[in-house]
Every structure is written in structure tokens, then in C-alpha cells.
Amino acid sequence: MKKLLSTGYSASAFNLALFILRVGAGILMVHHGYDKLVKFNEYSPKFMHFLGMNSTFSLALVVFAEFFCCIFVMLGLFTRFACIFLLISTFVAVSEAHKYDILGKGEHASLFFIIYFTILIIGPGKISVDGLISK
């Protein structure tokens, strides 16, 4: 009972929790990216034009972020760099696609934004390719 109420943690528990956060969020987000990747031609004409970019290029950037950058985050490879693309993608989803409805339809995108911002600040942890490289 004392441990459940404690605010202390071990380095191994911290790294395991960060690994679970990275992989869990990555699996959920990569699903969105994979759907857009396999249905690219179907989604392309209907996708939003963002900052003057055509819909095909906007969709390609989202697929890059939601699929490929998520794989990098799950592996813990170039994690902080990949999180920047994911933060941009989720921010655009919240602001443009969901019109800042962070407690309604934009709730998932808002949650992903918070998760990837946390990973950007903390880093990938030791249970990652980045962690193995830095040894």
C-alpha cells in the first residue's frame, strides 16, 4: 500500500512506462496513417488544402507523419525529430479538421498531441534504438 501512494519511481519503471507510451500511441496512430496510405487515391481528391498546398501533397505529409514517423517513434529511432512532424499533424487535425473542438470530435487528435509533446520533452528513454545508440 505504501508503494501505491509513493511518488517515487525507479529508472527502470520510468523507461518501461515511456516504452509503453511510445509503442501504445504509435500503434494507435499508425493505424490512421496506414488507412490513409492504402486508400491514398481515394482520399486524395477529398483531402483538405492546407497553407496553399494541394490535397495530394497535404495527404502525403500526413501519411509520412502518421505512418512513417509513428514507426520511428515506436522503434525509438530519431524520436524527437519524428515527434515534431506528429505534433504538426495533430495540431492541424485539431485546428483545421476539427475546428478546435478538443473535447468533442478533436479529442483523439488532442490526446495524441499531448502524448507526442510529452515524448518530445522527455525523449525516447533507454528502451529504444536511440537509447542503445547513445550507450
N, C-alpha and C positions, 0 to 999 in steps of 0.2 A: 504493500500500500504506500509505503514511504517513497518508493521509486516512481510510482504513478503520479505523485504530486510534486516530484522534483523538477526543477528547471534545468538541471544539469544534463549533459549528454556526452557520450564518448565520440571520439573522432570516427570510429568505425560505424557507429549508428548514424552520424551525420552524413557520411559518404554513402551509406546504403540508402538512406532516405532520399538523398539527392539523385542517386541512380534510379530509384523507383519513380521519382517525379519526372526525370528526363525521359525514361522509357515509356512510362504510362501516358504522359502528354504527347509524346511522339507517336505512339501507336494510334491514339485517338485522332490526332491531326493528320497523320499520313493517310488515313482513310479518306479524308476530304480531298487531299491532293491527288490520290490515286483515282478517285472517281472523276475528277476534272481531267486527269491525264488520259484515261481510256475513252472519255467522251469529249475529247478536245474539239473535234469538228462539230459536234452537236452544240456545245456551249459557246463556241467562239462567236457566232453571229449575234447572240443574245447578251454577251458579257458586256459589262459597263466600260465606257470610255473614260479613263482616268487621266487627268492632267494632260489632255490633248493626245494621249496615246490611243491607237486604235484598239479595238476589243481583242484582237488576236494577240497583240503584244502584251496587253494587260493580263490576259488569261495565262500567257506563257510565264510571266513574272510570278503570278500567284501559284502556278503549278511548281515552279522552281522553289518557291518558299515552302509551300505546304507539303511537297513530296520530298524533294531532294534535301532541303535544309533540315527537315524533320529527321531524315535518316542520319544526317551528320550529328544532330543533337542526340539522337538515341545512341549512336556509337560514342558520343563524346569526342568527336573529331571537329576541330575548328568551331567549337561550341559557341563561343561568344560572337564570333563573326556570323554564324548561321542564325543566331537569335536576333540579330539586327534585322535581317530580312523577314523573319517571322513576326517581329514587332511591327514592322511597317505593314505587312499583310493584314495582321489582325486589327491594327488601328484603322486601316482603310475599310475593313469589313464593318467595324463598329460605326465609323463616322459616315461613310458613304452608302454602304449596302443596308445598314440597319438604322441610319439616321439618329445615332447616339441613344438608341433605345437599349441601354446597358442592363436594364432589369427585365426586359422582355425578349424580343427576338434576337437582340445582340448579346444576350447573356453568355452564350458559349464563346463567342469571339472575345468578350471582355475577360472571361476567365482564362482563356489561352494567353491573352495579353499579359495578365498578371503573372502567370506561370513563367512565360518566357522572359519577362522583365526580371523576375527573381533569379532565374538561371543566368541571365546576363550579368547580374550583380555578383552572384556567388561563384559562378564558374561551374565546370562540369564535375568537380570532385575527383577523388583519386581512382574511383572505379570507372575509368574512361580511357579512351585512346590518348587524349591529351594528358591525362594523369600518368599514363605509362611512358609517354614521350618525355615528360618533364623529369622523370627519375634520373 
